[in-house]
Amino acid sequence: MAEKTVLVREGGESPPSSKTRDSKDGGRIHDANGEAYITTPERRQLGLISAIFLIFNRMVGTGIFATPSGIVALSGSVGLSLFIWVIGIVIAFAGAAVYLEFGTGLPRNGGEKNYLEYVFTRPKFLVTAMYASWVMLLGWAGGNSVVFGEYILHAANVEVTRWNQRGVGLACITTAFLIHGLALKWGVRLQNALGLIKLAIMLIIVVSGFVALGGHVKLEKKPDNFTNAFEGTTASAYGIVTALYNVIWSLIGYSNANYALAETKNPVKTLKIALPAALTLVSILYILVNIAYFAAVPKEEMISSGRILAASFFRNVMGEQAERALSVFVALSAFGNVLSVIFSQGRCKVVPLFNFDANFVVVQEIGREGILPFSRFWASNKPFNAPFVGLFEHWLVSVVIMLAPPPGDAYNFILNVISYPLSVVNVFVAIALIHLYLKPFSPNRNPQQWAPPFRATLPVVVFFLLANLFLVIAPYVPPEGQNVYEHLPYYLHCVVGVGIFVVGGVYWVIWAQILPRIGGYELIREGAVGQDGWTYNVFVKKNV
């Protein structure tokens, strides 16, 4: 017997719809927009603590261990680099307010996809197609795999080359894919355990930083980075915006709980507490970790250390043996983030923390949306009751992005090619919210009146919009003798990022415009409820 389902509207639950049919394939239901969303009280398993760690585990990856040296190199000084971290955190808090308003106004799974579709209803299905392209064509796990390779090789005292680094990184991402694809529950348990390692490593760095501030470092001359902290500052727009991308990369994930609100107990109240609490915790830790780096590592060594800055820190404070041992734990932290990212990008209900089990993949959910060819194939959980197909797609894209760039450019290219499209998405998310402020009522929306229990306020949303517009436009300004890449054009990640959305637009033209006109039909999106209790959309061809 199929389980009882409850139709969930954006404003809360309503009684079971009489239009829902219990059947082997699930009942098909319709609402004002041709959409449906179903959940059950039993699926609301995510409490406040779990929601906080859900956000924390996604935010804390390899960024804080790998990017600070690059930020110092791009900014030119210790003072400006810390200031850029503060600016990035302020932008993140503004973004958190925006996502908090959307999340409390539309408390369902899916994140920004729901927010953009709620406002940008015309042209029909264009937002869905472009979002699908963004999800399908970005390999988020590639950068963390590169860092894993560097730290493992460094711990083994093996010289890092282009191919051994990428070979180890390939082994890392392949292992993560196989674990989640073949043994899903064990993958989640391992992922959560490695999440605790990340927290422990950061706390060790913070405590050791206070020791280093007291002068206890294994160096002949104690670093003096805080005297004349702004010496060497560069005023390059390219350098500042690229450094900001590094900070944003490290802060990606503050909206993570927005993807799982249908599984959250009392979602509005929980999100209003969990999102600012997690972001505040991570922000404080990040600033303290940066201060610790500056207390123990001379500026010149920071710049030359590249992505293994944490290893240099451990050597200067604890000695070479501790450096190699703790480098292994940083690598494990990177592996944990690879597990988290490949799982969450494979899944629309993002990575579970502490016994919270999500069921669909981002690729899988896009498949269930019905916008991709062979939707049932993408939405399948066969053969191991895990989203194997969606995970494989993300593995494949991540491997291509990881192996394609020339030596020395892989990590920076992955970081920027992910951060840039995210800024584009955030521009439209901010525009969407400003539109709702100016036009809170529309008969074409569901709910028709925009009245969320939390308001970001117009000045905060405008600031978030302007900050992301700067991040979108500034990278096109030619740098003056400053290029984050060794062999690639400075603007390549921008072109690739825009190209990803263009691909989605071209697909929409063919799929939603040309083919229906040739075939004499209209695409209608209808909701259906599967055996697992979750809803998905099916596109039906209606003859016209």
C-alpha positions as CSV (number, residue, x, y, z in Angstrom):
1,M,0.0,0.0,0.0
2,A,1.4,3.4,-0.9
3,E,2.1,5.7,2.0
4,K,-0.1,8.6,2.8
5,T,1.1,11.8,1.3
6,V,0.4,15.4,2.2
7,L,0.5,18.2,-0.3
8,V,2.8,20.9,0.8
9,R,2.3,24.5,-0.4
10,E,4.9,27.1,0.1
11,G,3.1,28.5,3.1
12,G,2.7,25.2,4.9
13,E,0.8,21.9,4.6
14,S,-2.7,21.4,3.4
15,P,-4.9,18.3,3.6
16,P,-4.2,15.5,1.2
17,S,-5.4,16.4,-2.3
18,S,-8.3,14.4,-3.7
19,K,-6.4,14.6,-7.0
20,T,-3.7,12.3,-5.7
21,R,-3.9,8.7,-6.8
22,D,-2.2,5.8,-5.1
23,S,-0.6,3.5,-7.7
24,K,2.5,1.6,-8.4
25,D,4.0,4.6,-10.3
26,G,2.8,7.2,-7.9
27,G,-0.2,9.5,-8.1
28,R,-0.2,12.5,-10.4
29,I,-1.4,15.8,-8.9
30,H,-1.7,19.4,-10.2
31,D,-1.7,22.8,-8.6
32,A,-2.2,26.3,-10.0
33,N,1.2,26.2,-11.7
34,G,1.1,22.6,-12.9
35,E,3.4,21.7,-10.1
36,A,3.2,19.7,-6.9
37,Y,5.3,19.0,-3.9
38,I,4.7,16.1,-1.5
39,T,6.3,15.2,1.8
40,T,5.4,13.4,5.0
41,P,5.9,14.3,8.6
42,E,8.2,11.2,8.9
43,R,10.6,12.7,6.4
44,R,11.1,15.8,8.5
45,Q,14.2,14.5,10.3
46,L,16.5,17.5,10.2
47,G,16.6,19.4,13.5
48,L,18.4,22.5,14.5
49,I,21.8,21.0,15.4
50,S,21.8,18.9,12.3
51,A,20.9,21.9,10.1
52,I,23.8,23.9,11.6
53,F,26.3,21.1,10.8
54,L,24.7,20.6,7.4
55,I,25.8,24.1,6.5
56,F,29.1,23.9,8.4
57,N,30.2,20.7,6.8
58,R,29.6,22.0,3.3
59,M,31.2,25.4,3.9
60,V,34.5,24.1,5.5
61,G,36.3,22.4,2.7
62,T,39.8,22.8,1.3
63,G,39.5,26.6,0.8
64,I,40.7,27.7,4.2
65,F,43.7,25.4,3.9
66,A,44.6,26.2,0.3
67,T,43.5,29.7,-0.7
68,P,45.0,32.2,1.9
69,S,48.4,32.1,0.3
70,G,46.8,33.1,-3.1
71,I,44.8,35.8,-1.5
72,V,48.0,37.3,0.0
73,A,49.8,37.1,-3.3
74,L,46.9,38.8,-5.2
75,S,46.4,41.5,-2.6
76,G,50.1,42.1,-2.0
77,S,49.8,42.6,1.8
78,V,48.7,41.0,5.0
79,G,46.4,43.9,5.9
80,L,44.5,43.9,2.6
81,S,44.2,40.1,2.5
82,L,42.5,40.2,5.9
83,F,40.3,43.1,4.7
84,I,39.3,41.0,1.7
85,W,38.3,38.1,4.0
86,V,36.1,40.6,5.9
87,I,34.5,41.9,2.7
88,G,33.9,38.3,1.6
89,I,32.3,37.5,4.9
90,V,30.1,40.6,4.7
91,I,28.9,39.6,1.2
92,A,28.2,36.1,2.5
93,F,26.1,37.5,5.4
94,A,24.1,39.7,2.9
95,G,23.7,36.6,0.7
96,A,22.6,34.6,3.8
97,A,19.9,37.2,4.5
98,V,18.7,36.9,0.9
99,Y,18.6,33.1,1.0
100,L,17.0,33.3,4.4
101,E,14.1,35.3,3.1
102,F,13.6,33.1,0.1
103,G,14.0,30.0,2.3
104,T,11.4,31.1,4.8
105,G,9.0,32.3,2.1
106,L,9.4,29.1,0.0
107,P,10.2,26.4,2.6
108,R,10.8,23.4,0.2
109,N,13.7,21.6,-1.3
110,G,15.6,22.9,-4.3
111,G,17.3,26.2,-3.2
112,E,17.8,28.9,-5.8
113,K,16.1,26.9,-8.6
114,N,12.8,27.4,-6.8
115,Y,13.4,31.1,-6.2
116,L,14.3,31.8,-9.8
117,E,11.4,29.8,-11.2
118,Y,9.0,31.6,-8.8
119,V,9.8,35.0,-10.2
120,F,11.1,34.5,-13.7
121,T,8.1,32.6,-15.2
122,R,8.7,33.9,-18.7
123,P,10.0,32.7,-21.1
124,K,8.5,29.4,-19.9
125,F,11.0,26.8,-18.7
126,L,14.1,28.9,-19.6
127,V,15.3,29.3,-16.0
128,T,14.9,25.5,-15.5
129,A,16.9,24.8,-18.7
130,M,19.8,27.2,-17.8
131,Y,19.9,26.0,-14.2
132,A,20.1,22.4,-15.4
133,S,23.0,23.3,-17.6
134,W,24.8,24.9,-14.7
135,V,24.3,21.8,-12.6
136,M,25.2,19.3,-15.3
137,L,28.3,21.0,-16.7
138,L,30.2,22.0,-13.5
139,G,32.6,19.6,-11.7
140,W,32.6,21.0,-8.1
141,A,34.6,18.1,-6.7
142,G,37.6,18.6,-8.9
143,G,39.3,21.3,-7.0
144,N,39.2,19.5,-3.7
145,S,40.6,16.4,-5.4
146,V,43.6,18.4,-6.6
147,V,44.3,19.6,-3.1
148,F,44.0,16.1,-1.7
149,G,46.7,15.0,-4.2
150,E,49.0,17.8,-3.2
151,Y,48.8,17.1,0.5
152,I,49.1,13.4,0.2
153,L,52.2,13.7,-1.9
154,H,53.6,16.3,0.4
155,A,53.0,14.0,3.4
156,A,54.8,11.2,1.6
157,N,57.7,13.5,0.7
158,V,57.2,13.0,-3.0
159,E,57.8,15.8,-5.5
160,V,54.5,17.0,-6.9
161,T,54.2,16.9,-10.6
162,R,51.4,17.5,-13.0
163,W,50.5,13.8,-13.4
164,N,51.1,12.3,-10.0
165,Q,49.1,15.1,-8.4
166,R,46.2,14.5,-10.8
167,G,46.6,10.8,-10.6
168,V,46.1,10.9,-6.8
169,G,43.3,13.4,-7.3
170,L,41.6,11.0,-9.8
171,A,41.9,8.2,-7.3
172,C,40.3,10.4,-4.7
173,I,37.3,11.4,-6.7
174,T,36.8,7.9,-8.1
175,T,36.8,6.4,-4.6
176,A,34.3,9.0,-3.5
177,F,32.1,8.2,-6.5
178,L,32.3,4.4,-5.9
179,I,31.6,4.7,-2.2
180,H,28.4,6.8,-2.7
181,G,27.4,4.8,-5.7
182,L,27.8,1.3,-4.3
183,A,27.6,1.8,-0.5
184,L,25.6,4.9,0.1
185,K,25.0,4.6,3.9
186,W,28.7,3.8,4.6
187,G,29.6,6.8,2.4
188,V,27.4,9.1,4.5
189,R,29.0,7.7,7.8
190,L,32.5,8.2,6.5
191,Q,31.6,11.7,5.2
192,N,30.3,12.7,8.6
193,A,33.4,11.3,10.5
194,L,35.7,13.2,8.1
195,G,33.6,16.3,8.8
196,L,34.6,16.1,12.4
197,I,38.3,15.9,11.3
198,K,37.9,19.3,9.5
199,L,36.6,20.9,12.7
200,A,39.5,19.4,14.7
201,I,42.1,20.5,12.3
202,M,40.8,24.1,12.3
203,L,40.8,24.1,16.1
204,I,44.4,22.8,16.2
205,I,45.4,25.6,13.9
206,V,43.6,28.3,16.0
207,V,45.2,27.1,19.3
208,S,48.6,26.7,17.7
209,G,48.2,30.3,16.3
210,F,47.9,31.7,19.8
211,V,51.0,29.7,20.7
212,A,52.8,31.2,17.7
213,L,51.7,34.7,18.7
214,G,53.5,34.1,22.0
215,G,56.7,33.6,20.0
216,H,56.8,29.8,20.2
217,V,57.8,28.9,16.6
218,K,60.5,26.7,15.2
219,L,62.1,29.5,13.3
220,E,65.3,31.5,13.9
221,K,63.3,34.7,13.4
222,K,59.8,35.1,14.5
223,P,57.4,36.3,11.7
224,D,56.5,40.0,11.9
225,N,53.5,40.2,9.6
226,F,51.4,42.6,11.6
227,T,54.0,45.4,11.5
228,N,53.4,47.6,8.4
229,A,50.6,45.2,7.6
230,F,49.6,47.0,4.4
231,E,53.1,47.2,3.0
232,G,53.1,45.9,-0.6
233,T,49.4,46.5,-1.2
234,T,48.3,46.3,-4.8
235,A,45.3,48.2,-6.1
236,S,44.5,46.0,-9.1
237,A,40.7,45.4,-9.6
238,Y,41.6,42.0,-11.1
239,G,43.7,41.0,-8.1
240,I,41.0,42.1,-5.6
241,V,38.1,40.4,-7.4
242,T,40.2,37.2,-7.9
243,A,41.1,37.2,-4.3
244,L,37.4,37.7,-3.4
245,Y,36.6,34.6,-5.6
246,N,39.1,32.7,-3.3
247,V,37.2,33.9,-0.2
248,I,33.8,33.1,-1.8
249,W,35.0,29.6,-2.7
250,S,35.9,29.1,0.9
251,L,32.4,30.3,2.0
252,I,30.3,28.4,-0.6
253,G,27.6,26.4,1.2
254,Y,25.9,28.9,3.6
255,S,22.7,28.2,1.6
256,N,23.1,24.5,2.0
257,A,20.1,24.0,4.3
258,N,17.8,25.7,1.8
259,Y,18.1,22.6,-0.4
260,A,16.6,20.4,2.4
261,L,13.8,22.4,3.9
262,A,11.1,19.8,3.1
263,E,13.0,17.4,5.4
264,T,13.5,20.0,8.2
265,K,11.5,20.1,11.4
266,N,9.8,23.5,11.7
267,P,11.8,24.7,8.7
268,V,11.2,28.4,9.0
269,K,12.2,28.6,12.7
270,T,15.1,26.2,12.1
271,L,16.5,28.1,9.1
272,K,16.3,31.5,10.9
273,I,18.6,30.1,13.6
274,A,20.8,27.6,11.8
275,L,21.9,29.7,8.8
276,P,23.3,32.8,10.8
277,A,24.7,30.5,13.5
278,A,26.6,28.3,11.1
279,L,27.9,31.3,9.1
280,T,29.0,33.2,12.2
281,L,30.8,30.1,13.5
282,V,32.7,29.5,10.2
283,S,33.5,33.2,9.8
284,I,35.0,33.5,13.2
285,L,37.1,30.3,12.7
286,Y,38.3,31.5,9.3
287,I,39.5,34.9,10.6
288,L,41.3,33.1,13.5
289,V,42.9,30.6,11.2
290,N,44.2,33.4,9.0
291,I,45.6,35.2,12.0
292,A,47.3,31.9,13.0
293,Y,48.9,31.6,9.6
294,F,50.2,35.1,9.8
295,A,51.6,34.5,13.3
296,A,53.6,31.5,12.2
297,V,54.5,31.8,8.5
298,P,56.5,34.7,7.1
299,K,54.7,36.6,4.2
300,E,57.2,35.5,1.6
301,E,56.9,31.8,2.7
302,M,53.1,32.1,2.6
303,I,53.1,33.3,-1.0
304,S,55.6,30.6,-2.1
305,S,53.9,27.8,-0.2
306,G,50.8,27.9,-2.5
307,R,48.1,25.4,-1.6
308,I,50.1,23.6,1.1
309,L,50.2,26.6,3.4
310,A,48.7,24.6,6.3
311,A,51.7,22.2,6.0
312,S,54.1,25.1,6.3
313,F,52.2,26.3,9.3
314,F,52.5,22.9,11.0
315,R,56.2,22.7,10.3
316,N,56.9,26.2,11.7
317,V,55.0,25.5,14.9
318,M,55.4,21.8,15.5
319,G,58.3,20.5,13.4
320,E,58.6,18.4,10.2
321,Q,57.2,15.2,11.6
322,A,54.0,16.9,12.8
323,E,53.9,18.7,9.4
324,R,53.7,15.4,7.5
325,A,51.3,13.7,10.0
326,L,48.9,16.6,10.0
327,S,49.1,17.0,6.2
328,V,47.5,13.6,6.0
329,F,44.6,14.9,8.1
330,V,44.2,17.9,5.9
331,A,44.1,15.5,2.9
332,L,41.5,13.5,4.7
333,S,39.6,16.8,5.3
334,A,39.8,17.4,1.5
335,F,38.6,13.9,0.8
336,G,35.6,14.5,3.2
337,N,34.7,17.5,1.2
338,V,35.0,15.6,-2.1
339,L,32.5,13.1,-0.6
340,S,30.3,15.9,0.5
341,V,30.4,17.8,-2.8
342,I,30.0,14.8,-5.2
343,F,27.1,13.7,-3.0
344,S,25.4,17.1,-2.8
345,Q,26.0,17.9,-6.5
346,G,24.7,14.5,-7.3
347,R,21.8,15.3,-4.9
348,C,19.3,18.1,-4.7
349,K,18.7,17.5,-1.1
350,V,22.2,18.2,-0.1
351,V,24.6,16.3,2.1
352,P,23.2,14.8,5.3
353,L,24.9,15.3,8.6
354,F,24.5,13.0,11.6
355,N,22.0,10.4,10.5
356,F,20.1,12.6,8.0
357,D,19.6,10.7,4.8
358,A,18.7,12.5,1.6
359,N,17.3,10.6,-1.3
360,F,17.8,12.4,-4.7
361,V,20.7,13.8,-6.6
362,V,20.9,17.2,-8.2
363,V,21.4,15.5,-11.5
364,Q,18.8,13.0,-10.5
365,E,16.4,15.8,-9.4
366,I,16.9,17.6,-12.7
367,G,16.1,14.3,-14.4
368,R,13.0,14.0,-12.3
369,E,12.1,17.5,-13.4
370,G,11.7,16.0,-16.8
371,I,13.8,18.6,-18.7
372,L,16.5,16.1,-19.7
373,P,16.2,13.5,-22.4
374,F,15.7,10.0,-20.9
375,S,14.5,11.4,-17.6
376,R,13.7,8.1,-16.0
377,F,17.3,7.1,-16.7
378,W,18.7,10.1,-14.8
379,A,16.2,9.7,-12.0
380,S,16.9,6.1,-11.4
381,N,18.3,4.7,-8.1
382,K,19.2,1.4,-9.8
383,P,21.1,-0.9,-9.4
384,F,22.3,-0.2,-5.8
385,N,19.4,2.0,-4.4
386,A,21.7,5.0,-4.9
387,P,21.8,7.8,-7.5
388,F,24.6,6.0,-9.5
389,V,23.9,7.6,-12.8
390,G,23.8,11.2,-11.4
391,L,27.0,10.6,-9.4
392,F,28.7,9.2,-12.5
393,E,27.8,12.3,-14.5
394,H,29.3,14.5,-11.9
395,W,32.4,12.3,-11.6
396,L,32.9,12.5,-15.3
397,V,32.5,16.3,-15.5
398,S,34.8,16.8,-12.5
399,V,37.5,14.5,-14.0
400,V,37.4,16.5,-17.3
401,I,37.7,19.8,-15.6
402,M,40.5,18.5,-13.3
403,L,42.6,17.0,-16.1
404,A,42.0,19.6,-18.9
405,P,43.8,22.7,-17.6
406,P,47.6,22.9,-18.1
407,P,50.1,22.3,-15.1
408,G,49.7,24.8,-12.3
409,D,46.3,26.1,-13.4
410,A,44.0,23.3,-12.5
411,Y,43.0,24.4,-9.0
412,N,42.7,28.1,-9.7
413,F,40.7,27.4,-12.9
414,I,38.3,25.1,-11.1
415,L,37.9,27.6,-8.3
416,N,37.1,30.5,-10.6
417,V,35.0,28.6,-13.1
418,I,32.7,27.6,-10.2
419,S,32.7,30.9,-8.4
420,Y,32.0,33.0,-11.5
421,P,28.7,31.3,-12.5
422,L,27.6,31.3,-8.9
423,S,28.0,35.1,-8.9
424,V,25.9,35.2,-12.0
425,V,23.2,33.1,-10.3
426,N,23.3,35.4,-7.2
427,V,22.8,38.5,-9.4
428,F,19.5,37.1,-10.6
429,V,18.5,35.8,-7.2
430,A,19.0,39.3,-5.9
431,I,17.1,40.8,-8.8
432,A,14.3,38.3,-8.2
433,L,14.0,39.5,-4.6
434,I,14.1,43.2,-5.5
435,H,11.3,42.4,-8.0
436,L,9.2,40.9,-5.2
437,Y,9.7,44.0,-3.1
438,L,8.5,46.2,-5.9
439,K,5.7,43.8,-7.0
440,P,4.7,41.6,-4.0
441,F,1.5,40.4,-5.6
442,S,1.0,38.5,-8.8
443,P,-1.8,36.1,-9.8
444,N,0.7,34.1,-11.8
445,R,2.7,33.1,-8.7
446,N,2.1,30.5,-6.0
447,P,1.8,31.9,-3.4
448,Q,0.4,35.0,-5.1
449,Q,1.3,37.4,-2.3
450,W,5.0,37.6,-1.2
451,A,4.8,37.8,2.6
452,P,7.7,35.8,4.1
453,P,8.3,35.7,7.9
454,F,11.8,37.1,7.5
455,R,12.9,40.2,5.5
456,A,16.4,40.7,4.2
457,T,15.5,44.5,3.6
458,L,16.0,46.3,0.4
459,P,19.4,47.9,1.2
460,V,20.9,44.5,2.0
461,V,19.6,42.9,-1.2
462,V,20.9,45.9,-3.2
463,F,24.3,45.5,-1.6
464,F,24.3,41.8,-2.4
465,L,23.3,42.6,-6.0
466,L,26.0,45.3,-6.5
467,A,28.7,43.1,-4.9
468,N,27.9,40.2,-7.3
469,L,27.7,42.6,-10.3
470,F,31.2,43.7,-9.4
471,L,32.3,40.0,-9.2
472,V,30.7,39.4,-12.6
473,I,32.1,42.5,-14.5
474,A,35.5,43.2,-12.9
475,P,37.3,40.0,-14.1
476,Y,37.0,41.3,-17.7
477,V,39.2,44.3,-16.9
478,P,42.8,43.4,-18.2
479,P,45.2,42.9,-15.2
480,E,48.3,44.9,-15.0
481,G,51.0,42.3,-14.9
482,Q,48.9,40.1,-12.7
483,N,47.4,36.9,-13.9
484,V,46.2,34.1,-11.6
485,Y,46.9,31.6,-14.4
486,E,50.3,30.5,-15.6
487,H,49.2,29.4,-19.1
488,L,45.6,30.4,-19.5
489,P,44.0,33.8,-20.5
490,Y,42.9,35.8,-17.5
491,Y,39.3,35.9,-18.6
492,L,38.9,32.2,-19.5
493,H,36.8,31.2,-16.5
494,C,34.4,34.1,-17.3
495,V,33.9,32.9,-20.9
496,V,33.4,29.3,-19.8
497,G,31.0,30.3,-17.0
498,V,28.9,32.4,-19.4
499,G,29.1,29.5,-22.0
500,I,27.6,27.1,-19.5
501,F,24.4,29.3,-19.3
502,V,24.4,29.8,-23.1
503,V,24.4,26.0,-23.6
504,G,21.3,25.9,-21.4
505,G,19.7,28.6,-23.5
506,V,20.4,26.8,-26.7
507,Y,19.0,23.6,-25.3
508,W,15.8,25.5,-24.3
509,V,15.4,26.9,-27.8
510,I,15.6,23.5,-29.3
511,W,13.7,21.5,-26.7
512,A,11.0,24.1,-25.7
513,Q,10.6,26.1,-28.9
514,I,11.7,24.5,-32.2
515,L,10.7,20.9,-31.5
516,P,7.2,21.7,-30.2
517,R,6.6,23.9,-33.3
518,I,7.8,21.1,-35.6
519,G,5.8,18.4,-33.8
520,G,2.7,20.5,-33.3
521,Y,2.6,20.1,-29.5
522,E,2.9,22.2,-26.3
523,L,5.0,21.2,-23.3
524,I,3.0,20.9,-20.1
525,R,4.7,20.2,-16.8
526,E,2.7,17.9,-14.5
527,G,3.6,16.7,-11.0
528,A,3.8,13.1,-10.0
529,V,4.4,11.2,-6.8
530,G,6.7,8.3,-6.8
531,Q,6.8,5.2,-4.7
532,D,9.4,6.8,-2.4
533,G,7.0,9.5,-1.5
534,W,8.8,12.4,-3.3
535,T,7.3,14.3,-6.1
536,Y,8.9,14.9,-9.5
537,N,7.8,16.7,-12.6
538,V,6.9,15.1,-15.9
539,F,6.7,17.0,-19.2
540,V,3.8,16.0,-21.2
541,K,3.3,16.8,-24.9
542,K,-0.1,18.2,-25.5
543,N,-1.3,18.4,-29.1
544,V,-2.3,21.9,-30.2
